[in-house]
Amino acid sequence: PGADKEVLTEEQQMIEAIYLGLRMTAGIDLVGFKAKFGIDFIKAFKPLITDLAERNYMAVKNNGCALSRKGRAYLDSITSMFVIRDVSDT
């Protein structure tokens, strides 16, 4: 028992949190993300978030960063934009 469990690295957990958060209507919980990973999501991804917001794919509000309906149509592509960024330097 327990031998089949997969242990995720912190980076893998962060990727999961981003992917799952972007799938939810409320988006990524910015306070929870910082508490769990010690990274300010908005600061770490500011250029990307700004670009996506300007193109109406994403919005930041109420301590959440969420995809718009238009953005959710491109969930996998948008998620990969966050994942390929190296946040270890932030």
SEVEXVO-806308 format. One record per residue: residue number from 0; chain; residue in three letters; x, y, z of N, C-alpha, C, O in turn. Coordinates in Angstrom, 3 decimals, padded with zeros to 6 digits. Each point is the difference from the previous one (the first is absolute). Layout:
% SEVEXVO-806308
<pos NUM	unit A	code ALA	n_u X	n_v Y	n_w Z	ca_u X	ca_v Y	ca_w Z	c_u X	c_v Y	c_w Z	o_u X	o_v Y	o_w Z>
...
This chain:
% SEVEXVO-806308
<pos 0	unit A	code PRO	n_u 000.831	n_v -001.199	n_w 000.000	ca_u -000.831	ca_v 001.199	ca_w 000.000	c_u 000.866	c_v 001.249	c_w 000.000	o_u 000.968	o_v 000.103	o_w 000.754>
<pos 1	unit A	code GLY	n_u -001.330	n_v 000.842	n_w -001.609	ca_u 000.759	ca_v 001.237	ca_w -000.064	c_u 001.141	c_v -000.049	c_w -000.989	o_u 000.541	o_v 001.043	o_w -000.368>
<pos 2	unit A	code ALA	n_u -000.162	n_v -002.232	n_w -000.071	ca_u 001.119	ca_v -000.122	ca_w -000.923	c_u -000.337	c_v 000.549	c_w -001.381	o_u 000.894	o_v 000.377	o_w -000.758>
<pos 3	unit A	code ASP	n_u -002.169	n_v -000.331	n_w 000.437	ca_u -000.418	ca_v 000.481	ca_w -001.310	c_u -000.190	c_v 001.515	c_w -000.045	o_u -000.316	o_v 000.553	o_w -001.054>
<pos 4	unit A	code LYS	n_u 000.506	n_v 000.113	n_w 002.176	ca_u -000.212	ca_v 001.445	ca_w 000.042	c_u 001.133	c_v 000.730	c_w -000.707	o_u 001.175	o_v -000.338	o_w 000.147>
<pos 5	unit A	code GLU	n_u -001.563	n_v 001.352	n_w -000.921	ca_u 000.982	ca_v 000.828	ca_w -000.690	c_u 000.303	c_v 001.216	c_w 000.869	o_u -000.913	o_v 000.674	o_w 000.477>
<pos 6	unit A	code VAL	n_u 002.187	n_v -000.402	n_w -000.277	ca_u 000.406	ca_v 001.168	ca_w 000.769	c_u 000.409	c_v 001.079	c_w -000.993	o_u 000.927	o_v -000.179	o_w -000.790>
<pos 7	unit A	code LEU	n_u -001.633	n_v 001.298	n_w 000.846	ca_u 000.277	ca_v 001.095	ca_w -000.926	c_u 001.014	c_v 000.968	c_w 000.594	o_u -000.031	o_v 000.298	o_w 001.194>
<pos 8	unit A	code THR	n_u 000.922	n_v 000.185	n_w -002.038	ca_u 000.931	ca_v 001.036	ca_w 000.435	c_u -000.789	c_v 001.295	c_w 000.197	o_u -001.159	o_v 000.092	o_w -000.402>
<pos 9	unit A	code GLU	n_u 001.783	n_v 000.891	n_w 001.015	ca_u -000.684	ca_v 001.282	ca_w 000.195	c_u -000.341	c_v 000.638	c_w -001.348	o_u -001.064	o_v 000.598	o_w -000.156>
<pos 10	unit A	code GLU	n_u 001.960	n_v -000.728	n_w -000.803	ca_u -000.267	ca_v 000.554	ca_w -001.333	c_u -001.200	c_v -000.698	c_w -000.641	o_u -000.845	o_v 000.654	o_w -000.611>
<pos 11	unit A	code GLN	n_u 000.768	n_v -001.972	n_w 000.746	ca_u -001.142	ca_v -000.737	ca_w -000.543	c_u -001.296	c_v 000.401	c_w 000.702	o_u -001.048	o_v 000.108	o_w -000.636>
<pos 12	unit A	code GLN	n_u 001.123	n_v 000.111	n_w 001.949	ca_u -001.179	ca_v 000.440	ca_w 000.746	c_u -000.449	c_v 001.379	c_w -000.477	o_u -001.197	o_v 000.272	o_w -000.091>
<pos 13	unit A	code MET	n_u 002.158	n_v 000.594	n_w -000.213	ca_u -000.317	ca_v 001.337	ca_w -000.481	c_u -000.685	c_v -000.079	c_w -001.366	o_u -000.984	o_v 000.698	o_w -000.246>
<pos 14	unit A	code ILE	n_u 001.499	n_v -001.541	n_w -000.630	ca_u -000.601	ca_v -000.187	ca_w -001.320	c_u -001.432	c_v -000.508	c_w 000.148	o_u -000.907	o_v 000.480	o_w -000.681>
<pos 15	unit A	code GLU	n_u 000.706	n_v -001.446	n_w 001.567	ca_u -001.348	ca_v -000.522	ca_w 000.256	c_u -000.921	c_v 001.096	c_w 000.512	o_u -001.150	o_v 000.101	o_w -000.428>
<pos 16	unit A	code ALA	n_u 001.654	n_v 000.722	n_w 001.346	ca_u -000.816	ca_v 001.083	ca_w 000.567	c_u -000.395	c_v 001.002	c_w -001.083	o_u -001.129	o_v 000.490	o_w -000.013>
<pos 17	unit A	code ILE	n_u 002.045	n_v -000.188	n_w -000.882	ca_u -000.297	ca_v 000.924	ca_w -001.096	c_u -001.043	c_v -000.616	c_w -000.927	o_u -000.992	o_v 000.644	o_w -000.343>
<pos 18	unit A	code TYR	n_u 001.217	n_v -001.881	n_w -000.057	ca_u -000.924	ca_v -000.655	ca_w -000.925	c_u -001.394	c_v -000.130	c_w 000.602	o_u -000.995	o_v 000.328	o_w -000.647>
<pos 19	unit A	code LEU	n_u 000.927	n_v -000.804	n_w 001.877	ca_u -001.309	ca_v -000.166	ca_w 000.639	c_u -000.661	c_v 001.345	c_w 000.260	o_u -001.209	o_v 000.146	o_w -000.185>
<pos 20	unit A	code GLY	n_u 001.990	n_v 000.830	n_w 000.609	ca_u -000.557	ca_v 001.323	ca_w 000.261	c_u -000.576	c_v 000.642	c_w -001.245	o_u -001.073	o_v 000.602	o_w 000.046>
<pos 21	unit A	code LEU	n_u 001.781	n_v -000.728	n_w -001.161	ca_u -000.479	ca_v 000.605	ca_w -001.238	c_u -001.243	c_v -000.704	c_w -000.537	o_u -000.767	o_v 000.590	o_w -000.761>
<pos 22	unit A	code ARG	n_u 000.567	n_v -001.828	n_w 001.148	ca_u -001.205	ca_v -000.725	ca_w -000.427	c_u -001.236	c_v 000.458	c_w 000.762	o_u -001.123	o_v -000.163	o_w -000.476>
<pos 23	unit A	code MET	n_u 001.327	n_v 000.730	n_w 001.648	ca_u -001.128	ca_v 000.413	ca_w 000.836	c_u -000.448	c_v 001.413	c_w -000.365	o_u 000.813	o_v 000.843	o_w -000.379>
<pos 24	unit A	code THR	n_u -002.112	n_v -000.597	n_w 000.497	ca_u -000.553	ca_v 001.315	ca_w -000.307	c_u 000.616	c_v 001.084	c_w 000.874	o_u 000.262	o_v 001.105	o_w -000.476>
<pos 25	unit A	code ALA	n_u -000.028	n_v -001.411	n_w 001.757	ca_u 000.583	ca_v 000.978	ca_w 000.929	c_u 001.476	c_v 000.250	c_w -000.295	o_u 000.552	o_v 001.026	o_w 000.397>
<pos 26	unit A	code GLY	n_u 000.075	n_v -001.952	n_w -001.084	ca_u 001.405	ca_v 000.157	ca_w -000.364	c_u 000.961	c_v -000.412	c_w 001.102	o_u -000.370	o_v -000.705	o_w 000.939>
<pos 27	unit A	code ILE	n_u 001.590	n_v 001.150	n_w -001.071	ca_u 001.059	ca_v -000.314	ca_w 000.959	c_u -000.163	c_v 000.901	c_w 001.212	o_u -000.104	o_v 001.220	o_w -000.129>
<pos 28	unit A	code ASP	n_u 000.082	n_v -001.827	n_w 001.296	ca_u -000.079	ca_v 000.750	ca_w 001.262	c_u 001.380	c_v 000.600	c_w 000.254	o_u 000.936	o_v -000.711	o_w 000.368>
<pos 29	unit A	code LEU	n_u -000.817	n_v 002.009	n_w -000.564	ca_u 001.306	ca_v 000.657	ca_w 000.087	c_u 000.589	c_v -000.038	c_w 001.402	o_u 001.210	o_v -000.160	o_w 000.160>
<pos 30	unit A	code VAL	n_u -002.049	n_v 000.305	n_w 000.850	ca_u 000.469	ca_v -000.050	ca_w 001.389	c_u 000.458	c_v -001.421	c_w 000.335	o_u 001.063	o_v -000.191	o_w 000.591>
<pos 31	unit A	code GLY	n_u -001.858	n_v -000.790	n_w -000.965	ca_u 000.344	ca_v -001.398	ca_w 000.258	c_u 001.257	c_v -000.431	c_w -000.739	o_u 000.810	o_v -000.756	o_w 000.536>
<pos 32	unit A	code PHE	n_u -000.646	n_v 001.234	n_w -001.762	ca_u 001.176	ca_v -000.340	ca_w -000.801	c_u 001.261	c_v 000.520	c_w 000.678	o_u 000.999	o_v -000.711	o_w 000.108>
<pos 33	unit A	code LYS	n_u -001.058	n_v 001.965	n_w 000.348	ca_u 001.170	ca_v 000.584	ca_w 000.676	c_u 000.283	c_v -000.719	c_w 001.316	o_u 001.159	o_v -000.240	o_w 000.339>
<pos 34	unit A	code ALA	n_u -002.207	n_v -000.103	n_w 000.401	ca_u 000.182	ca_v -000.698	ca_w 001.275	c_u 000.624	c_v -001.378	c_w -000.211	o_u 000.858	o_v -000.421	o_w 000.777>
<pos 35	unit A	code LYS	n_u -001.281	n_v -000.270	n_w -001.812	ca_u 000.495	ca_v -001.360	ca_w -000.235	c_u 001.395	c_v -000.031	c_w -000.615	o_u 000.836	o_v -000.816	o_w 000.390>
<pos 36	unit A	code PHE	n_u -000.581	n_v 001.711	n_w -001.358	ca_u 001.256	ca_v -000.077	ca_w -000.746	c_u 000.977	c_v 001.137	c_w 000.285	o_u 001.149	o_v -000.050	o_w -000.438>
<pos 37	unit A	code GLY	n_u -001.593	n_v 001.073	n_w 001.168	ca_u 000.878	ca_v 001.126	ca_w 000.305	c_u 000.300	c_v 000.871	c_w -001.205	o_u 001.001	o_v 000.717	o_w -000.020>
<pos 38	unit A	code ILE	n_u -001.865	n_v -000.776	n_w -000.983	ca_u 000.195	ca_v 000.764	ca_w -001.232	c_u -001.227	c_v 000.861	c_w -000.246	o_u -001.135	o_v -000.470	o_w 000.078>
<pos 39	unit A	code ASP	n_u 001.383	n_v 001.734	n_w -000.374	ca_u -001.076	ca_v 000.909	ca_w -000.381	c_u -000.318	c_v -000.292	c_w -001.466	o_u 000.768	o_v 000.361	o_w -000.891>
<pos 40	unit A	code PHE	n_u -001.902	n_v -001.014	n_w 000.650	ca_u -000.371	ca_v -000.445	ca_w -001.340	c_u -000.034	c_v 001.161	c_w -000.996	o_u 000.519	o_v -000.114	o_w -001.111>
<pos 41	unit A	code ILE	n_u -001.128	n_v 001.225	n_w 001.512	ca_u -000.115	ca_v 001.156	ca_w -000.893	c_u 001.376	c_v 000.558	c_w -000.348	o_u 000.271	o_v 000.316	o_w -001.159>
<pos 42	unit A	code LYS	n_u 000.591	n_v -000.197	n_w 002.154	ca_u 001.346	ca_v 000.533	ca_w -000.239	c_u 000.814	c_v -000.962	c_w -000.876	o_u 000.719	o_v 000.435	o_w -000.900>
<pos 43	unit A	code ALA	n_u -000.833	n_v -001.720	n_w 001.163	ca_u 000.778	ca_v -000.996	ca_w -000.738	c_u -000.396	c_v -000.072	c_w -001.476	o_u 000.840	o_v -000.260	o_w -000.861>
<pos 44	unit A	code PHE	n_u -002.111	n_v 000.490	n_w 000.579	ca_u -000.501	ca_v -000.158	ca_w -001.367	c_u -000.575	c_v 001.294	c_w -000.581	o_u -000.806	o_v -000.042	o_w -000.930>
<pos 45	unit A	code LYS	n_u 001.214	n_v 001.177	n_w 001.469	ca_u -000.603	ca_v 001.291	ca_w -000.387	c_u -000.065	c_v 000.242	c_w -001.509	o_u -001.072	o_v 000.346	o_w -000.496>
<pos 46	unit A	code PRO	n_u 002.163	n_v -000.510	n_w -000.261	ca_u -000.092	ca_v 000.265	ca_w -001.447	c_u -001.029	c_v -000.900	c_w -000.700	o_u -000.753	o_v 000.460	o_w -000.859>
<pos 47	unit A	code LEU	n_u 000.731	n_v -001.720	n_w 001.229	ca_u -000.941	ca_v -000.940	ca_w -000.614	c_u -001.436	c_v 000.330	c_w 000.394	o_u -000.890	o_v 000.015	o_w -000.850>
<pos 48	unit A	code ILE	n_u 000.663	n_v 000.247	n_w 002.127	ca_u -001.344	ca_v 000.339	ca_w 000.475	c_u -000.483	c_v 001.289	c_w -000.667	o_u -001.155	o_v 000.089	o_w -000.419>
<pos 49	unit A	code THR	n_u 002.027	n_v 000.900	n_w 000.321	ca_u -000.361	ca_v 001.265	ca_w -000.650	c_u -000.397	c_v -000.233	c_w -001.455	o_u -001.006	o_v 000.534	o_w -000.468>
<pos 50	unit A	code ASP	n_u 001.792	n_v -001.326	n_w -000.238	ca_u -000.291	ca_v -000.303	ca_w -001.401	c_u -001.342	c_v -000.722	c_w -000.140	o_u -000.816	o_v 000.356	o_w -000.849>
<pos 51	unit A	code LEU	n_u 000.595	n_v -001.364	n_w 001.680	ca_u -001.254	ca_v -000.759	ca_w -000.070	c_u -001.197	c_v 000.870	c_w 000.365	o_u -001.066	o_v -000.123	o_w -000.604>
<pos 52	unit A	code ALA	n_u 001.235	n_v 000.996	n_w 001.582	ca_u -001.091	ca_v 000.897	ca_w 000.405	c_u -000.324	c_v 000.997	c_w -001.111	o_u -001.169	o_v 000.280	o_w -000.266>
<pos 53	unit A	code GLU	n_u 002.199	n_v 000.252	n_w -000.376	ca_u -000.220	ca_v 000.955	ca_w -001.090	c_u -000.736	c_v -000.637	c_w -001.175	o_u -000.717	o_v 000.679	o_w -000.735>
<pos 54	unit A	code ARG	n_u 000.898	n_v -001.989	n_w 000.564	ca_u -000.679	ca_v -000.709	ca_w -001.090	c_u -001.314	c_v -000.644	c_w 000.466	o_u -000.609	o_v -000.790	o_w -000.722>
<pos 55	unit A	code ASN	n_u 000.191	n_v 001.142	n_w 001.933	ca_u -001.263	ca_v -000.496	ca_w 000.578	c_u -000.052	c_v -001.513	c_w 000.191	o_u -001.063	o_v -000.609	o_w -000.114>
<pos 56	unit A	code TYR	n_u 002.213	n_v 000.008	n_w 000.405	ca_u 000.049	ca_v -001.423	ca_w 000.317	c_u -000.001	c_v -000.239	c_w 001.510	o_u -000.305	o_v -001.103	o_w 000.453>
<pos 57	unit A	code MET	n_u 000.644	n_v 002.130	n_w 000.325	ca_u 000.184	ca_v -000.167	ca_w 001.436	c_u -000.358	c_v 001.288	c_w 000.723	o_u 000.083	o_v 001.094	o_w -000.560>
<pos 58	unit A	code ALA	n_u -000.485	n_v -001.251	n_w 001.829	ca_u -000.266	ca_v 001.164	ca_w 000.849	c_u 000.496	c_v -000.292	c_w 001.407	o_u -000.028	o_v -001.143	o_w 000.457>
<pos 59	unit A	code VAL	n_u 000.482	n_v 002.192	n_w 000.224	ca_u 000.411	ca_v -000.113	ca_w 001.396	c_u -000.992	c_v 000.805	c_w 000.817	o_u -000.161	o_v 001.202	o_w -000.210>
<pos 60	unit A	code LYS	n_u -000.511	n_v -001.876	n_w 001.151	ca_u -000.958	ca_v 000.689	ca_w 000.866	c_u -000.280	c_v -000.840	c_w 001.233	o_u 000.086	o_v -001.228	o_w -000.031>
<pos 61	unit A	code ASN	n_u -000.420	n_v 001.910	n_w 001.109	ca_u -000.361	ca_v -000.673	ca_w 001.257	c_u 001.015	c_v -001.054	c_w 000.424	o_u -000.382	o_v -001.115	o_w 000.355>
<pos 62	unit A	code ASN	n_u 001.660	n_v 001.448	n_w -000.386	ca_u 001.072	ca_v -000.922	ca_w 000.396	c_u 000.027	c_v -001.278	c_w -000.825	o_u 000.454	o_v -001.043	o_w 000.470>
<pos 63	unit A	code GLY	n_u -000.944	n_v 001.130	n_w -001.702	ca_u 000.032	ca_v -001.147	ca_w -000.896	c_u 000.479	c_v 000.415	c_w -001.379	o_u -000.187	o_v 001.141	o_w -000.422>
<pos 64	unit A	code CYS	n_u 000.796	n_v -002.065	n_w -000.259	ca_u 000.452	ca_v 000.215	ca_w -001.367	c_u -000.699	c_v -001.067	c_w -000.831	o_u 000.331	o_v -001.182	o_w 000.091>
<pos 65	unit A	code ALA	n_u -001.304	n_v 001.604	n_w -000.908	ca_u -000.857	ca_v -000.960	ca_w -000.688	c_u -000.036	c_v 000.243	c_w -001.500	o_u 000.179	o_v 001.121	o_w -000.476>
<pos 66	unit A	code LEU	n_u -000.414	n_v -002.192	n_w -000.247	ca_u -000.190	ca_v 000.108	ca_w -001.434	c_u -001.417	c_v 000.477	c_w -000.288	o_u -000.939	o_v -000.322	o_w 000.728>
<pos 67	unit A	code SER	n_u 000.804	n_v 001.077	n_w -001.778	ca_u -001.322	ca_v 000.399	ca_w -000.477	c_u -000.594	c_v -001.192	c_w -000.763	o_u 000.659	o_v -001.024	o_w -000.182>
<pos 68	unit A	code ARG	n_u -001.887	n_v 001.172	n_w -000.251	ca_u -000.605	ca_v -001.058	ca_w -000.820	c_u 000.853	c_v -000.220	c_w -001.254	o_u 000.248	o_v -001.136	o_w -000.404>
<pos 69	unit A	code LYS	n_u 000.190	n_v 002.227	n_w -000.195	ca_u 000.868	ca_v -000.069	ca_w -001.182	c_u 001.301	c_v -000.732	c_w 000.337	o_u 000.466	o_v -000.834	o_w -000.776>
<pos 70	unit A	code GLY	n_u 000.116	n_v 001.147	n_w 001.933	ca_u 001.243	ca_v -000.632	ca_w 000.418	c_u -000.152	c_v -001.481	c_w 000.291	o_u 000.895	o_v -000.789	o_w -000.304>
<pos 71	unit A	code ARG	n_u -002.031	n_v 000.402	n_w 000.896	ca_u -000.224	ca_v -001.416	ca_w 000.313	c_u -000.030	c_v -000.866	c_w -001.254	o_u 000.290	o_v -001.195	o_w 000.064>
<pos 72	unit A	code ALA	n_u -000.639	n_v 001.788	n_w -001.204	ca_u 000.012	ca_v -000.745	ca_w -001.261	c_u 001.429	c_v -000.406	c_w -000.383	o_u 000.200	o_v -000.922	o_w -000.791>
<pos 73	unit A	code TYR	n_u 000.778	n_v 001.615	n_w 001.356	ca_u 001.412	ca_v -000.272	ca_w -000.293	c_u 000.755	c_v -000.423	c_w 001.261	o_u 001.191	o_v 000.278	o_w 000.141>
<pos 74	unit A	code LEU	n_u -001.884	n_v -000.944	n_w 000.764	ca_u 000.557	ca_v -000.385	ca_w 001.302	c_u 001.371	c_v -000.659	c_w -000.110	o_u 000.948	o_v 000.436	o_w 000.654>
<pos 75	unit A	code ASP	n_u -000.832	n_v -001.470	n_w -001.464	ca_u 001.264	ca_v -000.733	ca_w -000.076	c_u 001.140	c_v 000.875	c_w -000.518	o_u 001.111	o_v -000.047	o_w 000.528>
<pos 76	unit A	code SER	n_u -001.383	n_v 000.831	n_w -001.544	ca_u 001.043	ca_v 000.875	ca_w -000.552	c_u 000.427	c_v 001.057	c_w 001.007	o_u 001.191	o_v 000.264	o_w 000.167>
<pos 77	unit A	code ILE	n_u -002.165	n_v 000.337	n_w 000.501	ca_u 000.314	ca_v 001.045	ca_w 000.980	c_u 000.738	c_v -000.591	c_w 001.193	o_u 000.966	o_v 000.588	o_w 000.487>
<pos 78	unit A	code THR	n_u -001.413	n_v -001.744	n_w -000.015	ca_u 000.679	ca_v -000.652	ca_w 001.124	c_u 001.454	c_v -000.278	c_w -000.356	o_u 000.891	o_v 000.204	o_w 000.825>
<pos 79	unit A	code SER	n_u -000.646	n_v -000.667	n_w -002.040	ca_u 001.379	ca_v -000.304	ca_w -000.391	c_u 000.869	c_v 001.253	c_w -000.006	o_u 001.207	o_v -000.086	o_w 000.225>
<pos 80	unit A	code MET	n_u -001.807	n_v 001.250	n_w -000.479	ca_u 000.771	ca_v 001.252	ca_w 000.049	c_u 000.535	c_v 000.260	c_w 001.406	o_u 001.110	o_v 000.506	o_w 000.163>
<pos 81	unit A	code PHE	n_u -001.900	n_v -000.852	n_w 000.848	ca_u 000.438	ca_v 000.179	ca_w 001.385	c_u 001.021	c_v -001.066	c_w 000.379	o_u 000.975	o_v 000.286	o_w 000.695>
<pos 82	unit A	code VAL	n_u -001.197	n_v -001.502	n_w -001.146	ca_u 000.841	ca_v -001.125	ca_w 000.405	c_u 001.408	c_v 000.104	c_w -000.569	o_u 000.960	o_v -000.388	o_w 000.667>
<pos 83	unit A	code ILE	n_u -000.814	n_v 000.901	n_w -001.881	ca_u 001.340	ca_v 000.051	ca_w -000.595	c_u 000.869	c_v 001.101	c_w 000.593	o_u 001.216	o_v 000.012	o_w -000.194>
<pos 84	unit A	code ARG	n_u -001.839	n_v 000.908	n_w 000.916	ca_u 000.770	ca_v 001.055	ca_w 000.681	c_u 000.746	c_v -000.617	c_w 001.177	o_u -000.530	o_v -000.882	o_w 000.675>
<pos 85	unit A	code ASP	n_u 001.719	n_v 001.323	n_w -000.431	ca_u 000.781	ca_v -000.472	ca_w 001.142	c_u -000.250	c_v 000.945	c_w 001.167	o_u 000.495	o_v 001.127	o_w 000.015>
<pos 86	unit A	code VAL	n_u -001.269	n_v -001.597	n_w 000.964	ca_u -000.312	ca_v 000.853	ca_w 001.147	c_u 000.967	c_v -000.222	c_w 001.159	o_u -000.156	o_v 000.613	o_w 001.056>
<pos 87	unit A	code SER	n_u 001.136	n_v -001.465	n_w -001.236	ca_u 000.925	ca_v -000.276	ca_w 001.097	c_u 000.862	c_v 001.212	c_w 000.345	o_u 000.558	o_v 000.070	o_w 001.095>
<pos 88	unit A	code ASP	n_u -000.446	n_v 000.876	n_w -002.011	ca_u 000.812	ca_v 001.192	ca_w 000.252	c_u -000.784	c_v 001.128	c_w 000.655	o_u 000.577	o_v 001.029	o_w 000.350>
<pos 89	unit A	code THR	n_u -001.895	n_v -001.208	n_w -000.176	ca_u -000.827	ca_v 001.081	ca_w 000.549	c_u 000.050	c_v 000.027	c_w 001.500	o_u -000.638	o_v 000.848	o_w 000.624>
